[in-house]
Amino acid sequence: IEMARSESMLDADITPDDDIDAVSAKLQETVNSVLSQTRALLDAHQVRLAVDALRNATAVYLFGVGSSGFCAQEMKHKLMRVGLRAVALRDNHEMAMQAALLRPDEVAIAISHSGTSAETVKALRLAKEAGATTVALTHHLATPLLEHADIVLINGHHQGELQGDSLATRVAQAFVLDMLYTLLVQARPEQA
């Protein structure tokens, strides 16, 4: 995945001397680049499996901490709009308790940019042990999160030194989730 980062992305890093226009242009370039990277990294078969799992689910549980939790919350609202029972959890105790109670006809989606957030990994592990279909959305391969995922969705990434919790990462996660939602609506237009 790191090889998917182009040299031009390094030019988009924000520096202390950048003015408002430069920051704006660099952020736009970074978001555009990470969306293109996300499209290139996504496996269409895995996306289709995720959509099919959502179509057949009696309930969907979304797990994430930090900004990934906000993406989970947004996806919950979208899923509810099309008639799915959806719950988004960001508290580590609630995630673990709910994950342990999942059933085989339910889907758990864990969102973790690093793929190593202990709370999110634990929730997905418990969901898998309970028999639910498990989906991981992350940027990193070979992480503990993916060990518990039936379906793997990879998003792009770019975070400069001065950007902190990257806008581009949140946009990439939201893009993947919105693609799932759009494909779900396409498959179930009567419920949109």
Contacts in CASP RR format, 6 or more apart in sequence:
PFRMAT RR
TARGET T0000
AUTHOR 0000-0000-0000
METHOD contacts of the structure
MODEL  1
IEMARSESMLDADITPDDDIDAVSAKLQETVNSVLSQTRALLDAHQVRLA
VDALRNATAVYLFGVGSSGFCAQEMKHKLMRVGLRAVALRDNHEMAMQAA
LLRPDEVAIAISHSGTSAETVKALRLAKEAGATTVALTHHLATPLLEHAD
IVLINGHHQGELQGDSLATRVAQAFVLDMLYTLLVQARPEQA
1 41 0 8 1.000
1 139 0 8 1.000
1 140 0 8 1.000
1 141 0 8 1.000
1 154 0 8 1.000
1 156 0 8 1.000
1 157 0 8 1.000
4 37 0 8 1.000
4 40 0 8 1.000
4 41 0 8 1.000
4 156 0 8 1.000
5 37 0 8 1.000
5 157 0 8 1.000
5 158 0 8 1.000
6 33 0 8 1.000
8 29 0 8 1.000
8 33 0 8 1.000
9 30 0 8 1.000
9 33 0 8 1.000
9 158 0 8 1.000
11 26 0 8 1.000
11 29 0 8 1.000
12 26 0 8 1.000
12 27 0 8 1.000
12 29 0 8 1.000
12 30 0 8 1.000
12 33 0 8 1.000
12 158 0 8 1.000
12 160 0 8 1.000
13 26 0 8 1.000
13 160 0 8 1.000
13 161 0 8 1.000
13 162 0 8 1.000
13 163 0 8 1.000
14 23 0 8 1.000
14 26 0 8 1.000
14 27 0 8 1.000
14 160 0 8 1.000
14 162 0 8 1.000
14 163 0 8 1.000
15 162 0 8 1.000
16 162 0 8 1.000
18 26 0 8 1.000
27 167 0 8 1.000
27 168 0 8 1.000
30 158 0 8 1.000
30 167 0 8 1.000
30 168 0 8 1.000
31 167 0 8 1.000
31 168 0 8 1.000
31 171 0 8 1.000
33 158 0 8 1.000
33 168 0 8 1.000
34 155 0 8 1.000
34 156 0 8 1.000
34 157 0 8 1.000
34 158 0 8 1.000
34 168 0 8 1.000
34 169 0 8 1.000
34 171 0 8 1.000
34 172 0 8 1.000
35 171 0 8 1.000
35 172 0 8 1.000
35 175 0 8 1.000
37 156 0 8 1.000
37 157 0 8 1.000
37 158 0 8 1.000
37 172 0 8 1.000
38 154 0 8 1.000
38 155 0 8 1.000
38 156 0 8 1.000
38 172 0 8 1.000
38 175 0 8 1.000
38 176 0 8 1.000
41 154 0 8 1.000
41 155 0 8 1.000
41 156 0 8 1.000
42 153 0 8 1.000
42 154 0 8 1.000
42 155 0 8 1.000
42 176 0 8 1.000
42 179 0 8 1.000
43 152 0 8 1.000
43 153 0 8 1.000
43 154 0 8 1.000
46 151 0 8 1.000
46 152 0 8 1.000
46 153 0 8 1.000
47 153 0 8 1.000
47 179 0 8 1.000
47 180 0 8 1.000
47 183 0 8 1.000
48 183 0 8 1.000
49 150 0 8 1.000
49 151 0 8 1.000
50 135 0 8 1.000
50 151 0 8 1.000
50 153 0 8 1.000
50 180 0 8 1.000
51 180 0 8 1.000
51 183 0 8 1.000
51 184 0 8 1.000
51 187 0 8 1.000
53 107 0 8 1.000
53 133 0 8 1.000
53 135 0 8 1.000
53 150 0 8 1.000
53 151 0 8 1.000
54 60 0 8 1.000
54 79 0 8 1.000
54 84 0 8 1.000
54 107 0 8 1.000
54 180 0 8 1.000
54 184 0 8 1.000
55 184 0 8 1.000
55 187 0 8 1.000
55 188 0 8 1.000
56 105 0 8 1.000
57 84 0 8 1.000
57 105 0 8 1.000
57 106 0 8 1.000
57 107 0 8 1.000
57 133 0 8 1.000
58 85 0 8 1.000
58 103 0 8 1.000
58 105 0 8 1.000
58 106 0 8 1.000
59 84 0 8 1.000
59 85 0 8 1.000
59 86 0 8 1.000
59 87 0 8 1.000
59 105 0 8 1.000
59 106 0 8 1.000
59 107 0 8 1.000
60 76 0 8 1.000
60 79 0 8 1.000
60 84 0 8 1.000
60 85 0 8 1.000
60 86 0 8 1.000
60 87 0 8 1.000
60 106 0 8 1.000
60 107 0 8 1.000
60 108 0 8 1.000
60 109 0 8 1.000
61 86 0 8 1.000
61 87 0 8 1.000
61 88 0 8 1.000
61 89 0 8 1.000
61 98 0 8 1.000
61 99 0 8 1.000
61 102 0 8 1.000
61 106 0 8 1.000
61 107 0 8 1.000
61 108 0 8 1.000
61 109 0 8 1.000
61 127 0 8 1.000
61 132 0 8 1.000
62 69 0 8 1.000
62 72 0 8 1.000
62 73 0 8 1.000
62 75 0 8 1.000
62 76 0 8 1.000
62 86 0 8 1.000
62 87 0 8 1.000
62 88 0 8 1.000
62 89 0 8 1.000
62 108 0 8 1.000
62 109 0 8 1.000
62 110 0 8 1.000
62 111 0 8 1.000
63 69 0 8 1.000
63 72 0 8 1.000
63 88 0 8 1.000
63 89 0 8 1.000
63 90 0 8 1.000
63 95 0 8 1.000
63 99 0 8 1.000
63 108 0 8 1.000
63 109 0 8 1.000
63 110 0 8 1.000
63 111 0 8 1.000
63 119 0 8 1.000
63 120 0 8 1.000
63 123 0 8 1.000
63 124 0 8 1.000
63 127 0 8 1.000
64 71 0 8 1.000
64 72 0 8 1.000
64 88 0 8 1.000
64 89 0 8 1.000
64 90 0 8 1.000
64 95 0 8 1.000
64 110 0 8 1.000
64 111 0 8 1.000
64 112 0 8 1.000
64 117 0 8 1.000
64 119 0 8 1.000
64 120 0 8 1.000
64 123 0 8 1.000
65 90 0 8 1.000
65 92 0 8 1.000
65 112 0 8 1.000
65 117 0 8 1.000
65 119 0 8 1.000
65 120 0 8 1.000
66 90 0 8 1.000
66 165 0 8 1.000
67 113 0 8 1.000
67 165 0 8 1.000
67 169 0 8 1.000
67 170 0 8 1.000
68 111 0 8 1.000
68 112 0 8 1.000
68 113 0 8 1.000
68 117 0 8 1.000
68 120 0 8 1.000
68 173 0 8 1.000
69 88 0 8 1.000
69 90 0 8 1.000
69 111 0 8 1.000
70 170 0 8 1.000
71 111 0 8 1.000
71 170 0 8 1.000
71 173 0 8 1.000
71 174 0 8 1.000
71 177 0 8 1.000
72 88 0 8 1.000
72 89 0 8 1.000
72 90 0 8 1.000
72 109 0 8 1.000
72 111 0 8 1.000
73 88 0 8 1.000
73 90 0 8 1.000
74 174 0 8 1.000
74 177 0 8 1.000
75 86 0 8 1.000
75 88 0 8 1.000
75 109 0 8 1.000
75 177 0 8 1.000
75 180 0 8 1.000
75 181 0 8 1.000
76 86 0 8 1.000
76 87 0 8 1.000
76 88 0 8 1.000
77 86 0 8 1.000
78 177 0 8 1.000
78 178 0 8 1.000
78 181 0 8 1.000
79 86 0 8 1.000
79 181 0 8 1.000
79 184 0 8 1.000
80 86 0 8 1.000
81 192 0 8 1.000
82 181 0 8 1.000
82 184 0 8 1.000
82 185 0 8 1.000
82 188 0 8 1.000
82 191 0 8 1.000
82 192 0 8 1.000
83 191 0 8 1.000
87 98 0 8 1.000
89 95 0 8 1.000
89 98 0 8 1.000
89 123 0 8 1.000
92 118 0 8 1.000
92 119 0 8 1.000
92 122 0 8 1.000
92 123 0 8 1.000
95 119 0 8 1.000
95 120 0 8 1.000
95 122 0 8 1.000
95 123 0 8 1.000
96 119 0 8 1.000
96 122 0 8 1.000
96 123 0 8 1.000
96 126 0 8 1.000
98 123 0 8 1.000
99 108 0 8 1.000
99 122 0 8 1.000
99 123 0 8 1.000
99 124 0 8 1.000
99 125 0 8 1.000
99 126 0 8 1.000
99 127 0 8 1.000
99 130 0 8 1.000
99 132 0 8 1.000
100 126 0 8 1.000
100 127 0 8 1.000
100 129 0 8 1.000
100 130 0 8 1.000
101 130 0 8 1.000
102 108 0 8 1.000
102 126 0 8 1.000
102 127 0 8 1.000
102 130 0 8 1.000
102 131 0 8 1.000
102 132 0 8 1.000
103 130 0 8 1.000
103 131 0 8 1.000
103 132 0 8 1.000
104 131 0 8 1.000
104 132 0 8 1.000
104 133 0 8 1.000
106 132 0 8 1.000
106 133 0 8 1.000
107 132 0 8 1.000
107 133 0 8 1.000
107 134 0 8 1.000
107 135 0 8 1.000
108 123 0 8 1.000
108 124 0 8 1.000
108 127 0 8 1.000
108 128 0 8 1.000
108 132 0 8 1.000
108 133 0 8 1.000
108 134 0 8 1.000
108 135 0 8 1.000
109 135 0 8 1.000
109 136 0 8 1.000
109 137 0 8 1.000
110 120 0 8 1.000
110 121 0 8 1.000
110 123 0 8 1.000
110 124 0 8 1.000
110 127 0 8 1.000
110 134 0 8 1.000
110 135 0 8 1.000
110 136 0 8 1.000
110 137 0 8 1.000
110 145 0 8 1.000
110 148 0 8 1.000
110 149 0 8 1.000
111 120 0 8 1.000
111 137 0 8 1.000
111 138 0 8 1.000
111 173 0 8 1.000
111 177 0 8 1.000
112 120 0 8 1.000
112 121 0 8 1.000
112 136 0 8 1.000
112 137 0 8 1.000
112 138 0 8 1.000
112 143 0 8 1.000
112 145 0 8 1.000
113 138 0 8 1.000
113 139 0 8 1.000
113 140 0 8 1.000
113 155 0 8 1.000
113 157 0 8 1.000
113 169 0 8 1.000
113 173 0 8 1.000
114 138 0 8 1.000
114 139 0 8 1.000
114 140 0 8 1.000
114 143 0 8 1.000
115 121 0 8 1.000
115 136 0 8 1.000
115 138 0 8 1.000
115 139 0 8 1.000
115 140 0 8 1.000
115 143 0 8 1.000
115 144 0 8 1.000
115 145 0 8 1.000
115 146 0 8 1.000
116 140 0 8 1.000
116 143 0 8 1.000
116 144 0 8 1.000
116 145 0 8 1.000
117 145 0 8 1.000
120 145 0 8 1.000
121 144 0 8 1.000
121 145 0 8 1.000
121 148 0 8 1.000
124 134 0 8 1.000
124 136 0 8 1.000
124 145 0 8 1.000
124 148 0 8 1.000
124 149 0 8 1.000
125 147 0 8 1.000
125 148 0 8 1.000
127 134 0 8 1.000
127 148 0 8 1.000
128 134 0 8 1.000
128 148 0 8 1.000
128 149 0 8 1.000
128 150 0 8 1.000
133 150 0 8 1.000
133 151 0 8 1.000
134 148 0 8 1.000
134 149 0 8 1.000
134 150 0 8 1.000
134 151 0 8 1.000
135 149 0 8 1.000
135 150 0 8 1.000
135 151 0 8 1.000
135 152 0 8 1.000
135 153 0 8 1.000
136 145 0 8 1.000
136 146 0 8 1.000
136 148 0 8 1.000
136 149 0 8 1.000
136 151 0 8 1.000
136 152 0 8 1.000
136 153 0 8 1.000
137 153 0 8 1.000
137 155 0 8 1.000
137 173 0 8 1.000
137 176 0 8 1.000
137 177 0 8 1.000
138 145 0 8 1.000
138 146 0 8 1.000
138 152 0 8 1.000
138 153 0 8 1.000
138 154 0 8 1.000
138 155 0 8 1.000
139 154 0 8 1.000
139 155 0 8 1.000
139 156 0 8 1.000
139 157 0 8 1.000
139 169 0 8 1.000
139 172 0 8 1.000
141 154 0 8 1.000
146 152 0 8 1.000
153 176 0 8 1.000
155 169 0 8 1.000
155 172 0 8 1.000
155 173 0 8 1.000
155 175 0 8 1.000
155 176 0 8 1.000
156 168 0 8 1.000
156 169 0 8 1.000
156 172 0 8 1.000
157 166 0 8 1.000
157 168 0 8 1.000
157 169 0 8 1.000
157 172 0 8 1.000
158 166 0 8 1.000
158 168 0 8 1.000
158 169 0 8 1.000
159 166 0 8 1.000
159 168 0 8 1.000
159 169 0 8 1.000
160 166 0 8 1.000
185 191 0 8 1.000
185 192 0 8 1.000
END
